[in-house]
Amino acid sequence: MTKIRMLVNIAMTLAFLVVMLGAYTRLTDAGLGCPDWPGCYGHWVIPEQSRDQVLSLTQSRYSLPLIESRKAWTEMIHRYAAGTLGLLIVLIGFQAFRKAGPLYRWKLPVLLMFLVVFQALLGMWTVTLKLLPLVVMSHLLGGMLIFSCLVCLRLQLSERAVSTALSPYRGLIGLACLIVFAQIALGGWVSANYAGIACIGFPQCNGQWLPHLHFADGFNLFSPVGQNYQGGVLDNGIRVTIQWIHRVGAFLTLSYLLLLAGVLFHKVKDCRAQLFVMTTVILLLAQFLLGIGNVIFRLPIAIAVAHNGIAALLIATVFALFFLSRQRI
């Protein structure tokens, strides 16, 4: 089990790094830095060619003016890291199957292998479907789920028994998982449609408490396939709707998790459970402040990437609480 724990620790760290790299790739408009998949301009490393050769290659094959090396390398580094993570998860799965034990201990490794295969497909579709918003949002959620499942797997491999004190609150914690997941999905939809700064100012949006909203256009998940979505294609009024709903979701998420944390602090005396609850509150407040910072400072890269990273830690912590609430002793 020591070997599996070490592999899971490495995979957890790498999964978090991949989430951050994915955010950086998206925020620097490098999602189409390589117009093909799995290689980049037909190569496994960025091709070093003269400008005339590059121009001829890109115009004939990819309908692009020239290779932007920085964006291409950003995208390829993200792919290399994600590919390494995928291999690690497969290795963890094989190691888990080799160990005799109850069937329930196989569920997370199997789920992780399924998620990593589907995540690879989403990575391919992100490129081939030219940043289709539904695919970009799903790709973000897939990365968050992989990281969260690795955290839960590490808890499952822990030698320390877990108290059942959280079991009576399993339903409330499960609802928290759904709320956080939905809020991150909204954040992914904001990012995929380039609506991060559609609303200027906080707490008002462009000087209004309630802007004119376009729900049908703002949350049409089935956008036309074929066009390039880099930079976004929606009108600003529609992007305002997406951003404003994300803000409402942030307030609801903050309110529910703070109320839940208050209940758990008061009712649950298990030290390990209280540590996770305290971590949830700290991450929640940090995430809320980073969201405000994104608006006030117009989406600086450092704050925006940190916003994604804290979101990954937050959903993993809430999922860990739910896992602990149903942990088999």
C-alpha positions in Angstrom: 0.0 0.0 0.0 3.0 2.3 0.6 3.7 2.2 -3.2 0.2 3.1 -4.1 0.1 6.0 -1.6 3.3 7.4 -3.1 1.8 7.2 -6.6 -1.4 8.8 -5.4 0.5 11.6 -3.7 2.4 12.3 -6.9 -0.7 12.1 -9.0 -2.6 14.5 -6.7 0.2 17.1 -7.0 0.4 16.7 -10.8 -3.4 16.8 -11.2 -3.5 20.2 -9.3 -0.6 21.4 -11.6 -2.6 20.3 -14.7 -5.6 22.3 -13.5 -3.5 25.4 -13.1 -1.7 24.9 -16.4 -5.1 24.4 -18.1 -6.3 27.7 -16.6 -3.1 29.5 -17.7 -3.5 28.0 -21.2 -7.1 29.2 -21.5 -6.5 32.6 -20.0 -3.5 33.3 -22.4 -5.6 32.3 -25.4 -3.3 29.4 -26.0 -6.0 26.8 -26.3 -5.6 26.7 -30.1 -1.8 27.3 -29.9 -1.6 23.9 -31.5 -4.4 23.5 -34.1 -4.1 19.7 -34.2 -4.1 16.8 -31.7 -2.3 15.0 -30.2 0.8 16.5 -31.9 1.4 20.2 -32.6 1.6 21.2 -36.3 2.1 17.5 -37.0 5.0 17.2 -34.6 5.5 16.0 -31.0 7.6 19.1 -30.3 7.2 22.6 -31.7 8.8 22.5 -35.2 11.8 24.7 -35.7 11.6 25.9 -39.2 12.3 29.1 -41.1 9.6 31.7 -41.4 8.9 30.8 -45.0 8.5 27.2 -44.3 6.2 27.9 -41.3 4.1 30.3 -43.3 3.7 27.7 -46.1 2.9 24.9 -43.7 0.3 26.8 -41.7 -1.4 28.4 -44.6 -1.8 25.1 -46.5 -2.7 22.8 -43.6 -4.1 24.9 -40.8 -5.3 28.2 -42.3 -3.2 30.2 -39.8 -0.7 33.0 -40.6 2.2 31.6 -38.6 3.2 29.5 -35.6 3.0 31.4 -32.3 5.8 29.6 -30.4 4.8 30.8 -26.9 1.2 29.7 -27.3 2.2 26.4 -28.9 4.6 25.6 -26.1 2.1 26.5 -23.5 -0.4 24.1 -25.0 2.1 21.3 -25.5 3.4 21.6 -21.9 -0.1 21.3 -20.7 -0.6 18.2 -22.8 2.7 16.6 -21.7 1.7 17.1 -18.0 -1.9 15.8 -18.6 -0.5 12.8 -20.5 1.9 12.0 -17.6 -1.0 12.2 -15.2 -3.0 9.8 -17.3 -0.2 7.2 -17.2 0.1 7.6 -13.5 -3.6 7.0 -13.0 -3.5 3.9 -15.2 -0.6 2.7 -13.1 -2.5 3.4 -9.9 -5.4 1.4 -11.3 -3.2 -1.6 -12.1 -1.7 -1.5 -8.6 -5.1 -1.4 -7.0 -6.3 -4.4 -9.0 -3.2 -6.4 -7.8 -4.1 -5.9 -4.2 -6.7 -8.2 -2.7 -9.4 -6.4 -0.8 -13.1 -5.4 -0.7 -14.7 -4.6 -4.0 -15.6 -1.1 -2.9 -11.9 -0.2 -2.8 -11.7 -0.7 -6.6 -14.4 1.9 -7.3 -12.3 5.1 -7.2 -9.4 3.7 -9.3 -11.9 2.5 -11.9 -13.7 5.8 -11.9 -10.4 7.6 -12.2 -9.4 5.6 -15.3 -12.7 6.2 -16.9 -12.4 10.0 -16.1 -8.9 10.2 -17.5 -9.9 8.6 -20.8 -13.0 10.9 -21.2 -10.8 13.9 -20.2 -8.4 13.0 -23.0 -11.3 12.9 -25.5 -12.4 16.3 -24.2 -8.9 17.6 -24.7 -9.0 16.5 -28.3 -12.4 17.9 -28.9 -11.4 21.3 -27.3 -8.9 21.6 -30.2 -10.8 19.9 -33.0 -14.1 21.7 -32.2 -12.2 25.1 -31.8 -13.0 25.8 -28.2 -16.6 24.9 -28.3 -17.9 26.3 -25.0 -19.7 23.1 -23.8 -16.5 21.1 -24.4 -14.2 23.7 -22.7 -16.5 23.8 -19.6 -16.6 20.0 -19.5 -12.9 19.8 -19.8 -12.5 22.1 -16.8 -15.0 20.1 -14.7 -13.2 16.9 -15.7 -9.9 18.1 -14.3 -11.6 19.2 -11.1 -13.2 15.8 -10.7 -10.0 13.9 -11.3 -8.2 15.9 -8.7 -11.1 15.5 -6.2 -11.2 11.7 -6.8 -7.4 11.5 -6.2 -7.8 13.3 -2.9 -10.6 10.9 -1.9 -8.5 7.9 -2.9 -5.7 9.2 -0.7 -8.1 9.4 2.2 -9.3 5.8 1.5 -5.6 4.7 1.6 -5.1 6.3 5.0 -4.2 4.1 7.8 -6.1 6.2 10.3 -9.7 5.2 11.0 -12.3 7.9 10.4 -15.1 8.7 12.8 -18.7 8.3 11.7 -19.6 11.6 13.3 -20.3 13.1 9.9 -22.7 10.4 8.7 -25.9 12.2 10.0 -25.0 15.2 7.8 -24.3 13.2 4.6 -27.2 14.7 2.8 -26.3 18.3 3.6 -22.7 17.7 2.6 -23.8 16.0 -0.6 -25.9 19.0 -1.4 -22.8 21.2 -0.8 -20.9 19.0 -3.3 -23.7 19.7 -5.9 -23.7 23.4 -5.2 -19.9 23.8 -5.5 -19.9 21.6 -8.7 -22.6 23.8 -10.2 -20.8 27.0 -9.3 -17.6 25.8 -10.9 -19.6 24.8 -14.0 -20.9 28.4 -14.1 -17.3 29.6 -13.8 -16.3 27.4 -16.6 -19.1 28.7 -18.7 -18.0 32.3 -17.9 -14.5 31.5 -19.0 -15.5 29.5 -22.1 -17.6 32.4 -23.3 -15.0 35.1 -22.4 -17.4 36.8 -20.0 -15.0 37.3 -17.1 -15.1 41.1 -17.3 -18.5 41.6 -19.0 -19.6 43.2 -15.7 -17.5 46.1 -14.6 -17.6 47.0 -10.9 -18.6 45.2 -7.7 -21.1 44.5 -6.2 -23.1 46.3 -9.0 -22.7 45.1 -12.6 -22.0 48.0 -15.0 -23.7 50.4 -12.5 -26.8 48.2 -12.2 -28.0 45.8 -9.5 -30.1 43.9 -12.0 -29.0 44.2 -15.6 -31.2 43.1 -18.5 -30.8 39.4 -18.7 -30.8 37.0 -21.7 -31.2 33.5 -20.2 -32.0 31.6 -23.4 -29.0 33.0 -25.3 -26.7 33.0 -22.4 -27.1 29.4 -21.4 -27.6 27.7 -24.8 -25.3 24.8 -24.3 -25.5 23.5 -27.8 -23.6 26.2 -29.7 -23.1 25.6 -33.5 -20.1 23.4 -34.3 -17.5 24.6 -36.8 -16.8 28.2 -35.9 -13.8 29.4 -33.9 -14.9 30.4 -30.4 -11.6 31.9 -29.3 -12.3 35.3 -27.9 -16.0 34.5 -27.7 -18.8 35.1 -30.2 -21.7 36.3 -27.9 -22.9 39.9 -27.7 -21.8 41.7 -24.6 -25.3 41.8 -23.2 -25.4 38.0 -23.2 -22.0 37.8 -21.6 -23.3 40.2 -18.9 -26.1 37.6 -18.1 -23.5 34.8 -17.8 -21.3 36.8 -15.5 -24.2 38.1 -13.3 -25.6 34.6 -12.8 -22.1 33.4 -11.8 -22.1 36.2 -9.2 -25.5 35.2 -7.8 -24.2 31.6 -7.7 -21.2 32.8 -5.7 -23.4 34.4 -3.1 -25.6 31.3 -2.8 -22.5 29.0 -2.5 -20.9 31.3 0.1 -24.1 31.4 2.2 -24.8 27.7 2.1 -21.3 26.5 2.9 -20.9 29.0 5.7 -24.2 27.8 7.3 -23.2 24.2 6.8 -19.8 24.9 8.3 -21.5 26.5 11.4 -23.6 23.4 11.9 -20.7 21.0 11.5 -18.5 23.0 13.9 -21.3 23.0 16.5 -22.4 19.4 16.1 -19.3 17.4 15.1 -16.5 17.1 17.6 -14.2 14.8 15.5 -10.9 16.7 15.1 -10.2 15.4 11.6 -13.6 16.4 10.3 -13.3 19.9 11.9 -10.0 20.3 10.1 -11.7 19.7 6.8 -14.5 22.1 7.7 -12.1 24.8 8.7 -10.1 24.3 5.4 -13.4 24.6 3.5 -14.2 27.9 5.1 -10.7 29.4 4.5 -10.8 28.2 0.8 -14.3 29.6 0.3 -13.5 33.0 1.6 -10.2 33.1 -0.4 -12.2 32.1 -3.5 -14.8 34.8 -3.0 -12.1 37.5 -2.6 -10.2 36.3 -5.7 -13.5 36.5 -7.6 -13.9 40.1 -6.6 -10.3 40.8 -7.4 -10.8 39.4 -10.9 -13.6 41.9 -11.5 -11.9 44.9 -9.9 -8.5 44.4 -11.5 -9.9 43.2 -14.9 -8.9 39.6 -14.9 -5.1 39.7 -14.2 -3.5 36.3 -15.1 -2.1 35.7 -11.6 -5.5 36.2 -9.8 -7.4 34.4 -12.5 -5.2 31.3 -12.4 -5.3 31.3 -8.6 -9.1 31.5 -8.8 -9.1 28.2 -10.7 -6.6 26.6 -8.3 -8.6 27.5 -5.2 -11.7 26.2 -6.9 -10.0 22.9 -7.4 -8.9 22.8 -3.7 -12.4 23.8 -2.6 -14.3 21.1 -4.5 -11.8 18.5 -3.5 -12.2 19.5 0.2 -16.0 19.3 0.0 -15.9 16.0 -1.8 -13.5 14.8 0.9 -16.0 15.7 3.6 -18.7 13.8 1.7 -16.3 10.8 1.4 -15.5 10.9 5.1 -19.3 11.0 5.8 -19.7 7.6 4.1 -16.3 6.1 4.9 -16.4 2.4 5.6 -14.5 1.6 8.8 
